[in-house]
Amino acid sequence: MIKTRGIVVTEIRPTARGWRGRTADGRPLCVRVGNNYVTIFMGTPRGDFWSAVEGEPLLRAYFGGGAFTYKELRRLTEGLLELPEREIE
């Protein structure tokens, strides 16, 4: 199996409902967790946070409820996003 490199995320920090971040090319990233789903949005290069949440989801996945951790986010997005080892606190 050939492993492809995903979209490189240079920074990501937790929020009350998921995570916010930015990609290597300056696009804002929004990860929302709720109602047993995780939804990932990405905005325009050098755009603000709202350019991410106004667009179509990059990914929407059912995770079964309970706590959704950063480790699970990394596992879910493997091949799609290249997330940092750790989130910014």
Secondary structure, DSSP 8 states (H G I E B T S, - for coil): ------EEEEEEEEETTEEEEEETTS-EEEEEEETTEEEEEE--TT--HHHHHTS--SEEEE--SS---HHHHHHHTTTTEE--SS---
